[in-house]
Amino acid sequence: MGRDEEVTEEEWRRRLTPARFDVLREAGTEPPGSGEYLSCKDDGMYCCAGCGAELFLSDTKFESGTGWPSFTEPATAEAVELRQDSGHGMVRTEVLCRACGGHLGHVFPDGPGEDGRRYCMNSLALDLDRGNASEEA
């Protein structure tokens, strides 16, 4: 499913659990430390829980100590869209799935990777495809 395919709010509510709908479609955030993938060390491809688009390789995941799964970079630059978010009394950079527009989390300039980014994602916005563990983006 691409962004060109118009999905109604009613259809998203039918496809997603209430918690995933809150995160992906209403830009909610799961409580810190609660996410399924926070401590996960399994190999694979993290995909969008809304549309299945490939987003992050497991070998870019690291322990940030923030309470959310963190990655140094997306699987490809085209996988995500970045946009300014000035909600909650602060200015941050929101990370969206480019394929369906789902809210994934935020990116911050304090990561360990080459470009110093920390993609701080909600587990509820992701599904881990363990079958793609050896594929490269």
N, C-alpha and C positions, 0 to 999 in steps of 0.2 A: 504494500500500500504506500503510495507516495503522497506528497502534499497536494498534488493536483486532484487527487481523489477526495472529494468533500465528504467528511464524516461528521454526522450531526452529534450534538451533545448527547442526545438520547442513545445513539449507537455506541458512543464511548462509554456511557454509563452501563450499557448492556455487556460490553466486552470486558470491562475492567472491574476489579473489586472496588468497593468504596474507598479504601485506603490508596490504591493505585490511581484512581480517578482524581483524588485530592492532590496527589503529587504531580502526576503527569498533565492533567488538564486544568488544575486550579493553582499550580505553582506552590503547593504545600510542601512541607518538610517533615520527614519522619523524625521522631525524637532521637537525639544523639545516643549512640550505643545500642540502638534497637534493631538495626538493619541486619538482614540475613547474610549479606556479603561483607560485613565489616571485618571479620577475622578470617574470611575464606581465603585459602591459599591454593585452591584447585586451579588447574590449567584450563584455559578455554577462552572463548570470546564473550565479552559482556555485550548483550544486545538490548535494544529498547524493548521494554515490557509492553509498550503500546503497539508497536508495528513490527518488531523483529529485526530492525536495522542493526547492523554490526557497528558497535561504538568504541569499545576499549578492549585491547588485548590484556590477558591476565599478567603478562610479564611486565606491564607498565604500572601495575598496582603496587602500592606501598603503604606502610603503616604510618599515618600522619599524626595519630594521637588526638584527632579532632572529634571522633565519634561517628564518622561517615567513611565509606570506602573512598579512597583517593587514588588517582592515576596521574602519571606525569604527562600523558598526551593521549589524544584520541587515536583510534586505529588508523584513520586517515583524517586529514584536515577537513575534508568534505563531509565527514560523518556528523559533525555538530555545527550548530550556528551559535554565535555569541551575540548577546545584546545587553545593553545597559539596563540595570535594574535598580531603581531608586526607592524601592519599597522598604518598609520596616525601619525608616529613619536613617538609612545608609545607602551608599552607592556601591554596587557590586556588579560583576559581570555574570549574567545568567547564561547557562549552557542549555541549549535545546537540541532535541533530535532534529536534524535537518529533514529527515524523511517525513515525519508526521507532526512536527512542532511541539512534541511533548517536552515538558519541563523535566530536566534531569538533575540539576543542581547549580553550582556556581564554580567559577574558576578564580583562583587567587594567585598572587605573584610570590608565593613563599614555598614553592616546591623544590625538590632536589634534582629535577631533570635539567637537561641542557638549557632550556629556555626559562627555567625557574618557575614553571606553572604547577599548581596543584588543582586538579579537577576533582572537586569534592562533590560526590554524587549520592543520590538517595538510592538505597538498595531496592526500594519499591519501584523505582523507574527502570530497573535492570532485570534481565534474566541471563544466567550464565549457561552458555552452550558449551558443554565440555567436549563435544565432538569436534570442535574447531581448535583444539589445543595446539596442534602442530602447524596450522595454517598461518601464513604471514599475510598481513594487510597489503 
